[in-house]
Amino acid sequence: ALDWHDVMYYGDRNDDMVLGTQHKNGSNYAFQYMTAVALVSGKRVILGVVPINQRKDIYQLVIKLISKIRKSGISIRYLTTDKGFFDTRLIEFLDSRGIKFIIHMPKNKRIKQKKLPIGRRFVYTTNSHKRPKQISFNVVVAYDEIKKQKYLFATNISYNPNTILSLFRKRWGIETSYRVSNEFLARTTSKNYTIRMFLYMFAVLMYNLWVLMNYFYEIFKLQEM
């Protein structure tokens, strides 16, 4: 699962790598990091982190992060993202690399004007390239009975809507991984971004160790039974 994470900042908004974000804990500014999280057996391990300098660079950062993960020998069964990552260039990249994906689609004006067939293919045309280019992908509409909410997904997986929604739900615990990793984040008044980046990466490392310790503890308890 891909997502980005805010580490709130309370200094000068013009400092290096500080970006505007939604108001939280008394600030509208933060350092932002894109993360790749492995969802395995109910556990969430952070596989990679890249700092975000500008939101317009999201597509390039995703490619960089995925490339790093695959070079490390980790295979991607399927990739999920929230609607902030919806980009036809990303869809084209994933499809060309044979990576299965489930991307939550935003319900913008352009999307709403289309008559979207459930579980079938349609052609989405984008002008984001130098010339118009047709990008084809599945559109799946799923309804969550628990949240009473309709979801629209771009995907290249040929499962039924309920299965697609079930797979996407597994990413909902990512916010918990961010909250727990923040508990390992050391406090500092330094404005040096290198120091702050180091402290965040160290917090991620400690979080991963905490997840692994819990995993092995559960195995140990099962062996005792």
N, C-alpha and C positions, 0 to 999 in steps of 0.2 A: 504494500500500500504506500502511495506517495501522499505527502501532505506538507504544509509549512507550519512553522511554529514561531510564535512571538515570545521574545524575552524582553519584557517591558523595560523602558529606559526613561530616566528622570533627569537627565542632563540637558545639554544644549542640543536642540533638534538639528543643528547644522554639523554636528560631529560626524566623523566617518561612519558610514554604513548604517546610519539611523534612518528608518523609514516611518512614514505615517501609517497608522493602523487604527482599528476600532478602539474606542475608549475602554480602558480596562485598568483597574487598580490605580486610578488617579493619573493616568497618562494616555496620550494619543500617539506615542512614539515607541518604537521597539527595534531591537536587532532581530532580523528574521532569518530562519534557517529552513531549507528544504530537507526533508528526511525521507528515507526509504525504510519501511518497517516490515519485517517478516512476520506473517501471521501463521504460526505453526502450533497445532495441538493446543489451542487456546492461549498460547504465549505470544508476546509481542517483543521482538528483539529489533533494535535499531541497527540497520546494516550500514547505513551511510548518511552523511550530513554534508551539505554544501551551503555556504552563506549566500543570501540573496542581496544583491546590490540594487537591482531595479526589478520591479515586477514584470517589465516588458521582456526580461531575459528568461522568463520561466521556461519556455520551450527548450532553449539551449541548456539550461541547468538540468532539466529532466533527462535529456540525452546524455549529458555528462555523468549524471548519477547512475543511470541504468548501465552505461558502458562500464563504469567502475565495478558495479555489482557482478556483471557477467564475466568480466576479466578475472574476478576473484574465484570463479568456478561455481558460483551460486546460480542455479537455474530458477527461472521465474515460471511458476505454474500458470498464474494469471495475475494481472496488475489492476489495481483499483485506484481511482482518484475521485476527489470531490469535483463539483462543477467549476471551481476556480481554475482547474487544469484543462477544461474543455478547449481544444485547439485542433483544427483539422490537420495542421502540420504534424502535431503529435500523433494523431490517429494514423496518418500516412506512414510515419516513422515506425510505429509499433507494428503495423500490418506488414510492412516491408521486411521487418526483422523476425516475423513469425511469432510475435509476442501476443498472447491473448490478453484482452483488456475489457474492463467494465468502467466506463466513465460517466459519472452523473452529469447529465446535460442541463444547462440553465434554460429556463423558460423565457428567453428574450423575445422581442417582437418578431424577429425573423423566424424563429422556431415556431411561435404560435400561429403564424400565417400559413404554415405547412400543414397539410392533412397527413398526419403521421400514422402509417399502418402499424398495427401491433405485431411484433415478432417477425416482420418482413423487412426486406431490403429496400432502401430508397436512395436516390442520388442527392447528395448534399454538395452544392456548388459554392466555392469560396473564391473571393477576389484578393486573398491575402498574398498570393504570389504575383510575379510580374505579369502573368497572364492568367485568366480564369482557368481553373482546373477542377475537374470533377473528382470528388472523393466519395467512395461508396462504403457504407457500413450499416450494420443492423441497428434498428431503433426498437427498443423494447420499453413498453409502458407497463409498470407493475404497481399494484396497490397494496400498501402496508395496512393490514387490518388492525394492527396494534396502535400505530400512530395516526391511523385514519388519514393517510397522506399518499398522494400519487407521485411516483418516481419515473423519470424519463432517463433511459440509459442508452449510450452509444456503446456498441460492443461488436466483437467478431466471434462471439461464442454462441453456438446454436442451441442454447438451452431455453426452456420455457421461462416466462416472466417470473414466476415464483422462485425458481432455482437461481436466476440471476439476482433477484433481490436478496435471497438467502446468502449468496456468496458475498454480496456487497455489504451486508450487515456485519460481517466479520471485522470490517475496518472501524466500526463505531467505537471500539475500545482504545483507539489511538490516543484520544484526549487523556485517557488515564495514564498512558505511558508518558505523555508530556508532563502531566501533573507530578508523577512520581519522580521523573528525572529532574524536575525543578527542585525537588527536596534535596537533591545531592548538589545543587548549584551553589558554590561558595559566593558570599556577598563581597562586593568590592566597590570602592569609590573611584577606581581608576577609569579614565576615559580612553585608555589605550585599547584599541580594538583587538590587537593581537592577544593581549592578556585575557580579555573577555571571551574571545573565541576559544582559547586554551581551556578556560574554566568550564565553558559549555561542553566542549568535547570530553573533558574529564568527567563531567556529570553524566554524560551519555554512557561512558565506559562503566561508571559505577552502577548505573541503572541496569545495563546488560548483565553485569556480574550478579546483581540482586536477582534478576530473572532466572539466571542459570542456577544459582544457589537454591531458589525455591523449587525449580524443576528437579534437581537431584535429590532434594529433601523429600519430595513427593514420591519419587522412585524408591528411595530408601524405606519410606513408611510402608509402601505397598509390598516390598520384599519381606518386611517383618511380619506381615499379616499371614 
